[in-house]
Amino acid sequence: QLIFEALSQLCADPKSQAIQEVLNQKIDQLLSDSKHIPELMFARSNLLLGASGISSASISPGQVDPAIELLQEITEKYPDFHPALNNLAWLMVSRPEATSADAQQAYRYAQRAVELLPNSASYRDTLGLILTKQQRWTEAIAQYEISLRSSQNPIPTLEKIAQAYQNIGQADLARQYQKRIEQIQATRPSGNPNQGAGVK
């Protein structure tokens, strides 16, 4: 299992694009004789995302469609494979052409991922993102708060909570979270205030 997780991480690394063809060939070989088919398909979806060069701040229309299609195939065949559920939910609401129907479907995927792995900070963050897109601010805050418990880099999540409180008119609470961010930043080396942040 660890080998397949390592392969998935390798495929998600932008540096792996130099050996993309080799990785695809290896995945094809493994798929023909493996009990770890969902893991291999998930690794390929990460490879597609790496090839598209996405960032959370700039996804172009249609840019992640191939990865979404593969993740949908995984979730149809393996409905309890939570890494695919989470990534599919995140991609569906992060693309610029996302609709309210996409958000509703993404919510179902994210909710199921959280049910399967409730202590995952990443999965809670995805669910919070979807609730934010739906302007369900209080529910989003609750998910972000749970995410904070096991987050290795709390600043992005604290920023989301502060913004959510601002959106519902709770300026005092928003400032409290902003102060927490400033306190964390003050303890970090200068020039790298968001150390550890990255794309999901």
C-alpha positions in Angstrom: 0.0 0.0 0.0 2.8 2.4 0.8 4.4 1.8 -2.6 1.2 2.9 -4.3 0.9 5.9 -2.1 4.4 6.9 -3.0 3.6 6.4 -6.7 0.6 8.7 -6.3 2.8 11.4 -4.6 5.4 11.1 -7.3 2.8 11.6 -10.0 1.6 14.7 -8.2 5.1 16.2 -8.2 5.5 18.8 -11.0 9.1 17.5 -11.5 7.7 14.1 -12.5 6.4 15.6 -15.8 9.8 15.0 -17.3 9.2 11.2 -17.0 5.4 11.4 -17.6 5.5 8.9 -20.5 7.5 6.4 -18.4 5.2 6.7 -15.5 2.1 6.2 -17.7 3.7 3.0 -19.1 4.5 1.7 -15.7 0.9 2.4 -14.5 -0.4 0.5 -17.6 1.8 -2.5 -16.7 0.6 -2.5 -13.1 -3.0 -2.1 -14.0 -2.9 -5.4 -16.0 -2.0 -7.4 -13.0 -2.8 -5.6 -9.7 -5.3 -5.6 -6.8 -4.6 -1.9 -6.4 -6.5 -0.6 -9.4 -8.1 2.5 -7.7 -4.7 3.5 -6.3 -3.1 3.3 -9.7 -6.0 5.2 -11.4 -5.6 7.9 -8.7 -1.9 8.1 -9.4 -2.7 8.7 -13.0 -5.2 11.4 -12.1 -2.4 13.2 -10.2 -0.2 12.8 -13.2 -2.9 14.5 -15.3 -3.1 17.4 -12.8 0.6 17.8 -12.8 0.6 17.9 -16.6 -2.0 20.6 -16.5 0.1 22.8 -14.3 -2.8 23.8 -12.0 -2.6 26.1 -9.0 -5.4 26.8 -6.6 -5.4 30.4 -7.7 -5.6 29.9 -11.4 -7.5 27.1 -13.1 -8.5 27.7 -16.7 -11.9 26.5 -18.1 -11.5 22.9 -19.2 -8.0 22.6 -17.8 -8.8 19.9 -15.3 -11.5 18.0 -17.2 -9.4 15.0 -18.0 -8.5 14.5 -14.3 -12.1 15.0 -13.3 -13.3 12.4 -15.8 -10.8 9.9 -14.4 -11.7 10.7 -10.8 -15.4 10.2 -11.6 -14.6 6.8 -13.1 -12.8 5.9 -9.9 -15.6 7.0 -7.6 -18.2 5.1 -9.8 -16.2 1.9 -9.6 -14.9 2.3 -6.1 -17.3 4.6 -4.2 -15.4 4.4 -0.9 -12.0 5.3 -2.3 -11.8 8.6 -0.3 -8.7 10.2 -1.9 -10.6 10.3 -5.2 -13.8 11.6 -3.6 -11.9 14.4 -2.0 -9.9 15.5 -5.0 -12.9 15.3 -7.3 -14.9 17.5 -4.9 -12.1 20.0 -4.7 -11.6 20.2 -8.5 -15.3 20.4 -9.2 -15.8 23.6 -7.2 -12.3 25.1 -7.9 -12.7 25.4 -11.7 -14.1 28.7 -13.0 -17.0 27.2 -14.8 -18.3 25.5 -11.7 -22.1 25.7 -11.3 -24.4 25.4 -8.2 -25.2 21.9 -9.4 -21.4 21.1 -9.4 -21.2 22.4 -5.8 -24.1 20.2 -4.7 -22.5 17.2 -6.2 -19.1 18.1 -4.8 -20.6 18.5 -1.4 -21.9 14.9 -1.5 -18.4 13.6 -2.6 -16.7 15.7 0.2 -19.2 14.6 2.8 -18.6 11.0 2.0 -14.8 11.4 2.1 -15.1 13.0 5.6 -17.3 10.1 6.7 -14.7 7.7 5.6 -11.7 9.6 7.1 -13.1 12.1 9.6 -9.7 13.2 11.0 -8.3 14.3 7.7 -7.5 18.1 7.8 -7.5 18.1 4.0 -10.9 16.6 3.6 -12.4 18.9 6.2 -10.8 21.8 4.4 -12.4 20.7 1.1 -15.8 20.4 2.7 -15.3 23.9 4.2 -14.4 25.3 0.8 -17.6 23.9 -0.8 -19.7 25.3 2.0 -18.0 28.6 1.5 -18.9 28.5 -2.2 -22.5 27.9 -1.2 -22.3 30.8 1.3 -23.1 28.5 4.2 -20.6 30.4 6.3 -21.4 29.0 9.8 -21.1 25.4 8.5 -17.9 26.2 6.7 -16.4 27.7 9.8 -17.2 24.5 11.8 -15.4 22.4 9.2 -12.4 24.7 9.1 -12.2 24.6 12.9 -12.0 20.8 12.8 -9.4 21.0 10.1 -7.3 23.2 12.3 -6.9 20.4 14.9 -4.6 18.4 12.7 -3.4 20.9 10.1 0.4 21.2 9.7 0.0 24.7 8.3 -2.9 26.5 10.0 -2.5 30.0 8.4 -4.6 29.4 5.2 -7.4 27.8 7.3 -7.3 30.7 9.8 -7.5 33.1 6.9 -10.6 31.3 5.6 -12.2 31.4 9.0 -11.5 35.1 9.4 -13.0 35.8 6.0 -16.1 33.8 6.8 -16.7 35.7 10.0 -16.2 38.9 8.1 -18.8 37.8 5.6 -21.4 37.3 8.3 -20.7 40.6 10.0 -18.6 39.2 12.9 -15.8 41.7 12.6 -14.5 41.2 16.2 -14.2 37.4 15.7 -12.5 38.0 12.3 -9.9 40.2 14.0 -9.2 37.5 16.6 -8.4 35.0 13.9 -6.3 37.6 12.1 -4.3 38.2 15.3 -3.7 34.4 15.6 -2.3 34.5 12.0 0.0 37.4 12.9 1.2 35.6 16.0 2.2 32.5 14.0 3.9 34.6 11.3 5.9 36.4 14.0 7.5 33.1 15.0 8.5 32.1 11.5 11.5 33.1 9.5 11.1 36.4 7.7 10.3 36.2 4.0 8.3 33.0 4.2 5.1 33.8 6.2 3.0 31.0 4.7 5.6 28.2 5.0 4.1 24.9 4.2 1.2 26.1 2.2 0.5 24.4 -1.1 -2.1 23.3 -3.6 -4.4 20.5 -2.5 
